[in-house]
Amino acid sequence: MQKEKKKRSKILSFFEFLLIVIALLLGFLIYARNDEDGKLFSSFLKIDVSFKKMNEDIDFALAKMISNFNIFKDTNNNQEEMVDIIYSYQKEDKNYYQTSDHLIPMLKDGQILKIEENEDDYNITLKYQGKILACYYEIKDIYVKTGDILSKGDILGSYDEHFKVLFTQDGTSLDYEEVLLS
């Protein structure tokens, strides 16, 4: 009886320690999300700290996990089927867009044709299904390479304030809405 109590006590102590570590980690992640420039750390520790890259990496990992997570089943034939998620860009100005998480998802299946590195950012040229050519500009970090074949929802990269994208098909300019409907 005494041995069982000691064993239970050790197990509970371990789980208490584990929960404390998880709570501290979550607290730090919440702080890092809310203070991306690390102003509190900078003022106390007198060092420059930025959590922007860490937050972008976490966003990217979560977006990848969510896009690959399949919990829905087609009840008609009992085969697993991915739910069609709408990947949307919010229009900021003519040809300039934003997303809620500063990540740029693929609108359709496609292939990366060219990546150009500029002084401060990148340009990506890709071909979507249906012979739609898309040129993305002002991309801060890229998560793809030339030749990659990507699926709808895969992440091209991230941006700071906005990104620019131009769509063409057979030499004719297309609007964002036309690309979604094609």
Residue pairs with C-beta under 8 A, 6 or more apart in sequence:
29 58
31 40
32 38
32 51
32 54
32 55
33 51
33 55
35 51
36 50
36 51
36 52
36 55
37 49
37 50
37 51
37 52
38 48
38 49
38 50
38 51
41 47
41 49
42 48
42 49
56 102
56 103
56 141
56 158
59 101
59 102
59 103
59 158
60 103
60 143
60 155
60 158
63 101
63 103
63 105
63 155
64 155
67 85
67 153
67 154
70 80
70 81
70 82
72 80
72 81
72 82
72 83
73 79
73 80
73 81
74 80
74 81
85 153
87 105
87 106
87 107
87 152
87 153
88 99
89 97
89 98
89 99
89 104
89 107
89 165
89 176
90 97
90 98
90 99
90 100
91 97
91 176
92 98
92 162
93 162
95 164
95 165
95 166
96 162
96 163
96 164
97 162
97 163
97 164
97 165
97 176
98 161
98 162
98 163
99 105
102 158
102 159
102 160
103 155
103 157
103 158
104 136
104 139
104 155
104 156
104 157
104 158
104 159
104 163
105 152
105 153
105 154
105 155
105 156
106 126
106 128
106 150
106 151
106 152
106 153
106 154
106 155
106 156
107 128
107 134
107 152
107 179
107 180
108 128
108 129
108 130
108 132
108 152
108 179
109 128
109 129
109 149
109 150
109 151
109 152
110 126
110 127
110 128
110 129
110 132
110 134
110 149
110 150
111 126
111 127
111 147
111 148
111 149
111 150
112 124
112 125
112 126
112 144
112 145
112 146
112 147
112 148
112 150
113 125
113 126
113 127
113 146
114 123
114 124
114 125
114 146
115 122
115 123
115 124
115 125
115 142
115 144
115 145
115 146
116 122
116 123
116 124
116 125
121 137
121 138
121 139
121 140
121 159
122 139
122 140
122 141
122 142
122 157
123 135
123 136
123 137
123 139
124 135
124 136
124 139
124 142
124 144
124 156
124 157
125 133
125 134
125 135
125 136
126 133
126 134
126 136
126 150
126 156
127 133
127 134
128 134
128 179
130 169
130 182
131 169
131 170
132 167
132 168
132 169
132 174
132 179
132 182
133 167
133 168
133 169
134 165
134 166
134 167
134 179
135 165
135 166
136 156
136 157
136 163
136 164
136 165
137 163
137 164
137 165
137 166
138 159
138 160
138 162
138 163
138 164
139 156
139 157
139 158
139 159
139 163
140 157
140 158
140 159
140 160
141 157
141 158
142 156
142 157
143 155
143 156
143 157
143 158
144 150
144 154
144 156
144 157
150 156
165 176
166 173
167 173
167 174
167 175
167 176
167 178
167 179
168 174
169 182
174 182
